[in-house]
């Protein structure tokens, strides 16, 4: 099955031989390796690059296990490339599995890491280096620090709905229902039936993600980690924080789950790309709140599998899908907070916070978005749209809905657009 991932391919093409290390990050099994070793490789060969000019190393496989030693990796690649006239491409898959080894010339000094190997290989003018990895703290943070100004990061996500639909085709509404239930992990498309899809998604959590976090982060309380995971999956799109989660776990008689432990464990889930945090932003005050914030799951199929394919509340699922789509389009996304004046029971005027689901920024451009499953009454519409009037600015505003077909603008200039139309039209923002 041929899956098109054109936006990522174009990024790789634009970074080709720019002198920097290309770092391809994302949740495990989201298609990073396929992007590099199939889609990009096919492009290069079609552009005249010979098979022998592409060096592919897979650190998660036994055949390449010796190259987890960064000195062995650098030595092998140099032997293939150094002194040659041709241009070579190095693909290193799952770079986070690289080992730290003793410096043979200074055994008491700092250990040699893959950073050293990549720095060494960057000096070869006829070599273009690409690495993939599945740990954001190790890669997104450390690599960008170690290689400041010397690396490009391409963040890969599970399939967007447009990528999913371009592969499956057919009725858009039926395709969306399947997408909202099973998500966009690429291998879902090759599973033969519903049971196989469910089992695959469940096994990703138990056999890949949780084991990976427990082993790499030396987690002592796996029970706490899994309970946090369940709570976050159950409350996508809801405001929460470590203290609130700690109170919930204590009510379930889970001992030893302090706010600090929960904060650290949530950080591990984010590092593994399982969840993203969206902070609350005071639109008029132009400042961020410390807490509470919202957490969204990287893939709805994984979320649904974790909670046994229950809790199919389309309002929350729809909000999560929109958030993921905005992140996929490389926007910065916050939860907007505006204030309305109201009178309390004592007759005093008070400021009441109102929420805008998404404050979407790219450079100096901003768009406000509300996610509304349906606005069947004027009262419902007033509740959903009133926060827009409280922003005090003229940035574009839209409401993404599940209950309409064609898009249209109301008399206040607010765009009403169907969810599927929004997901398939990248030019709308």
Secondary structure, DSSP 8 states (H G I E B T S, - for coil): -----HHHHHHHHHHTTSSSEEEEE-STTSSHHHIIIIIIHHHHHHTT--GGGEEEEETTSGGGGGGGBHHHHHHHHHHHHTT-SS-EEEEEE-GGG-B-B-BTTBTTS--B-HHHHHHHHHT-TTEEEEEEES-HIIIIIIIHHHTTTSEEEEE--S--HHHHHHHH-S-HHHHHHHHHHH---GGGGG-SSHHHHHHHHHHIIIIIIHHHHHHHHT-S-HHHHHHHHHHHHHTTTSEE-HHHHHHHHHHTT-TT--HHHHHHHHHHHHHTTSEEEE-EEETTTTEE-SS-EEEEES-HHHHHHHTTT----HHHHHHHHHHHHHHHTT-EEEEEEEEEEEE-TTS-EEEEEEEEEEEEEETTEEEEEEEES---SHHHHHHHHHHHHTS-S--EEEEEESS-SS-EE-TTS-EEEEHHHHHH-GGG-
